[in-house]
Amino acid sequence: MKKYDVVIIGAGVIGCAIARELSRYQLNIAVIEKENDVSCGASKANSGIVHGGFDAKAGTRKGYFSRRGNRMYAKLDEELHFGYLECGSLVLAYNEEDYQKLLDLKANGEKNGVDDLQILNREEVIAMEPHVSEDVKHALYCPSSGVTSPYELTIALCDNAIQNGVDVFLNTEVVNIDLDKDGEHDFRIVTKEEIYHADYIVNAAGVFSDRIAKMLGIDDFYIIPRKGEYILLDKKQGHLAQHVLFQTPSHKGKGILVTRTYHGNLMLGPNAQEVDTRDEIGTNEDVLKYIVDTARHSVPDFDMRFMLTSFAGLRATSSTHDFIVGRSKVPGFIQAAGIESPGLTSSPAIAKYIADELSQSGLELIEDPSFNPNRPPIIQKQDKDIVCLCEQVSKSEIIDALSRGLYIDHIDGVKRRTRATMGSCQGHRCREKVATIIAEYHGIDKEEVTLRGKGSFELPPREDRMFWKKLNQSED
Ligand SMILES: Cc1cc2nc3c(=O)[nH]c(=O)nc-3n(C[C@H](O)[C@H](O)[C@H](O)COP(=O)(O)OP(=O)(O)OC[C@H]3O[C@@H](n4cnc5c(N)ncnc54)[C@H](O)[C@@H]3O)c2cc1C
């Protein structure tokens, strides 16, 4: 029987941040994840922006956590080396109505504690971002916004949690939860593989968090999945946006942004579309066309011949339109549910809050003197043994990535950890070599190494490739 003080369901950025936070204490902790790696949900497919905290409405949970989370990133990156750049953001205004929205955003941000906001005129904007549209008249500048690599953050949090004694179970889907004894926190967490026992549960299951809550009869919220699609361009286009460039927000959300990524690519997106399924993350040609057209209002001259790929993520929008965090009506069952944007930004602050909520529920938090907050970086450039020419990733980096405590037998897992296969050839030249290294490392047949899980080599061609070809024909 596997018995834990705390079981966290879901290994996205929220579950992993909570696991790492709790690993400071003398506790038995497990993370249970249904996919074959951490960061397979929203945490791998988002804008990667560490928001300044001016957009989330003051007085909401999102407003409360986003600024606090933002302020924690620099130290977190010093400890975990996942990659964070405080590049600043601009909300672009094209007319008087937009300008009023900038004033509203500034006032809202100040209520959230964002004390570095400035309204810039056109000349000031152009001096900072020479490639923005001629139609831009003003911008709201937030120097403390930044960009990060969301999956590298999630992996780093998990690596560090494992270093500090947390057990992580991948490929393990929670199918039911019940209470062993009335009135006491003795949960039985039933998975397809095993039964786990825990005194406390943290529900960090993203778009599935309402289903997990329902297993214990909690039905006071539901999740409406909202898809967001993106286009990623080569690093050769990264110079077109040195900051995160937002358009003014609407009732649909923050709108289409143009941004450099942490690693220097140019990224466009996302849209926001409610969807019926919770696992369909394909991209759609019409949506991609809309993203390109809308992004050109911010930066007109990006070159779509440099498109690398498209991808999509699902926001876990809750019916309460806010994060659901903290104690629930079932004693010992703690929610970290419905964490849509700015959840990535908020994650370190949410993790601290959840630890506090667990303590308030009776969990004794005794500091573990052996806790080590530092996790060495994986991505260290080497000159020899280069496997991925585009991103200059060496064999020793791949082996380092495979030896951090999780069993990774898929190419995407190596990609998220090292960037191998992520460059301009998108893995055409190095995928086979990466598969060979994975097979050798684990002592398995190369045929057992998959792209991103069973059956993934047989996936149909992605629509983005066709889109890329068609668009280039029409632009040439
Ligand atoms: C399009 C888009 C853009 C965004 N942009 C930003 C941004 O720029 N900045 C920002 O701050 N935030 C952004 N966000 C929000 C951010 O990505 C999320 O808030 C964050 O990733 C949520 O993390 P999570 O751990 O709650 O969810 P997830 O990452 O989805 O993790 C939940 C995990 O639970 C697992 N799980 C579910 N059910 C079970 C089960 N039964 N058993 C076991 N495991 C289970 C899933 O497999 C998954 O791995 C964006 C989100 C999207 C979709």
The ligand as an SDF file (V2000), in Angstrom:
LIG
                    3D

 53 58  0  0  0  0  0  0  0  0999 V2000
   -3.4690   29.3270  -24.8050 C   0  0  0  0  0  0  0  0  0  0  0  0
   -2.9670   29.5950  -23.4120 C   0  0  0  0  0  0  0  0  0  0  0  0
   -2.1500   30.6890  -23.1590 C   0  0  0  0  0  0  0  0  0  0  0  0
   -1.7110   30.9690  -21.8690 C   0  0  0  0  0  0  0  0  0  0  0  0
   -0.7880   31.9590  -21.6640 N   0  0  0  0  0  0  0  0  0  0  0  0
   -0.3220   32.1960  -20.4170 C   0  0  0  0  0  0  0  0  0  0  0  0
    0.6940   33.1640  -20.1960 C   0  0  0  0  0  0  0  0  0  0  0  0
    1.2570   33.7260  -21.1090 O   0  0  0  0  0  0  0  0  0  0  0  0
    1.0380   33.4380  -18.9060 N   0  0  0  0  0  0  0  0  0  0  0  0
    0.4540   32.8240  -17.8480 C   0  0  0  0  0  0  0  0  0  0  0  0
    0.7610   33.1780  -16.7130 O   0  0  0  0  0  0  0  0  0  0  0  0
   -0.4500   31.8240  -18.0360 N   0  0  0  0  0  0  0  0  0  0  0  0
   -0.8280   31.4920  -19.2920 C   0  0  0  0  0  0  0  0  0  0  0  0
   -1.7230   30.4900  -19.5110 N   0  0  0  0  0  0  0  0  0  0  0  0
   -2.2280   29.7480  -18.3800 C   0  0  0  0  0  0  0  0  0  0  0  0
   -1.2680   28.6550  -17.9220 C   0  0  0  0  0  0  0  0  0  0  0  0
   -0.7790   27.9290  -19.0220 O   0  0  0  0  0  0  0  0  0  0  0  0
   -2.0480   27.7460  -16.9800 C   0  0  0  0  0  0  0  0  0  0  0  0
   -2.6250   28.5250  -15.9740 O   0  0  0  0  0  0  0  0  0  0  0  0
   -1.1820   26.6870  -16.3340 C   0  0  0  0  0  0  0  0  0  0  0  0
   -0.3910   26.0110  -17.2840 O   0  0  0  0  0  0  0  0  0  0  0  0
   -2.1010   25.7140  -15.6110 C   0  0  0  0  0  0  0  0  0  0  0  0
   -1.3250   24.7260  -15.0510 O   0  0  0  0  0  0  0  0  0  0  0  0
   -2.0150   23.4710  -14.3680 P   0  0  0  0  0  0  0  0  0  0  0  0
   -0.9210   22.7260  -13.7350 O   0  0  0  0  0  0  0  0  0  0  0  0
   -3.1700   23.9230  -13.5450 O   0  0  0  0  0  0  0  0  0  0  0  0
   -2.6820   22.6740  -15.5840 O   0  0  0  0  0  0  0  0  0  0  0  0
   -2.0340   21.6370  -16.6150 P   0  0  0  0  0  0  0  0  0  0  0  0
   -0.7260   22.0770  -17.0980 O   0  0  0  0  0  0  0  0  0  0  0  0
   -3.0800   21.3790  -17.6430 O   0  0  0  0  0  0  0  0  0  0  0  0
   -1.7940   20.3470  -15.7380 O   0  0  0  0  0  0  0  0  0  0  0  0
   -2.8270   19.5380  -15.2720 C   0  0  0  0  0  0  0  0  0  0  0  0
   -2.3250   18.1140  -15.2960 C   0  0  0  0  0  0  0  0  0  0  0  0
   -3.2640   17.2490  -14.6650 O   0  0  0  0  0  0  0  0  0  0  0  0
   -3.2100   16.0040  -15.3240 C   0  0  0  0  0  0  0  0  0  0  0  0
   -4.4330   15.2540  -15.0340 N   0  0  0  0  0  0  0  0  0  0  0  0
   -5.6940   15.5970  -15.3860 C   0  0  0  0  0  0  0  0  0  0  0  0
   -6.5600   14.6460  -14.9690 N   0  0  0  0  0  0  0  0  0  0  0  0
   -5.8270   13.6970  -14.3430 C   0  0  0  0  0  0  0  0  0  0  0  0
   -6.1600   12.4570  -13.7260 C   0  0  0  0  0  0  0  0  0  0  0  0
   -7.4060   12.0050  -13.6830 N   0  0  0  0  0  0  0  0  0  0  0  0
   -5.1660   11.7220  -13.1900 N   0  0  0  0  0  0  0  0  0  0  0  0
   -3.8750   12.1500  -13.2360 C   0  0  0  0  0  0  0  0  0  0  0  0
   -3.5130   13.3080  -13.8400 N   0  0  0  0  0  0  0  0  0  0  0  0
   -4.4780   14.0670  -14.3760 C   0  0  0  0  0  0  0  0  0  0  0  0
   -3.0880   16.4120  -16.7890 C   0  0  0  0  0  0  0  0  0  0  0  0
   -2.6230   15.3560  -17.5870 O   0  0  0  0  0  0  0  0  0  0  0  0
   -2.1390   17.5880  -16.7130 C   0  0  0  0  0  0  0  0  0  0  0  0
   -0.8000   17.2040  -16.9050 O   0  0  0  0  0  0  0  0  0  0  0  0
   -2.1410   30.1610  -20.8020 C   0  0  0  0  0  0  0  0  0  0  0  0
   -2.9280   29.0380  -21.0590 C   0  0  0  0  0  0  0  0  0  0  0  0
   -3.2960   28.7260  -22.3570 C   0  0  0  0  0  0  0  0  0  0  0  0
   -4.0390   27.4660  -22.6250 C   0  0  0  0  0  0  0  0  0  0  0  0
  1  2  1  0
  2  3  1  0
  2 52  2  0
  3  4  2  0
  4  5  1  0
  4 50  1  0
  5  6  2  0
  6  7  1  0
  6 13  1  0
  7  8  2  0
  7  9  1  0
  9 10  1  0
 10 11  2  0
 10 12  1  0
 12 13  2  0
 13 14  1  0
 14 15  1  0
 14 50  1  0
 15 16  1  0
 16 17  1  0
 16 18  1  0
 18 19  1  0
 18 20  1  0
 20 21  1  0
 20 22  1  0
 22 23  1  0
 23 24  1  0
 24 25  2  0
 24 26  1  0
 24 27  1  0
 27 28  1  0
 28 29  2  0
 28 30  1  0
 28 31  1  0
 31 32  1  0
 32 33  1  0
 33 34  1  0
 33 48  1  0
 34 35  1  0
 35 36  1  0
 35 46  1  0
 36 37  1  0
 36 45  1  0
 37 38  2  0
 38 39  1  0
 39 40  1  0
 39 45  2  0
 40 41  1  0
 40 42  2  0
 42 43  1  0
 43 44  2  0
 44 45  1  0
 46 47  1  0
 46 48  1  0
 48 49  1  0
 50 51  2  0
 51 52  1  0
 52 53  1  0
M  END
$$$$
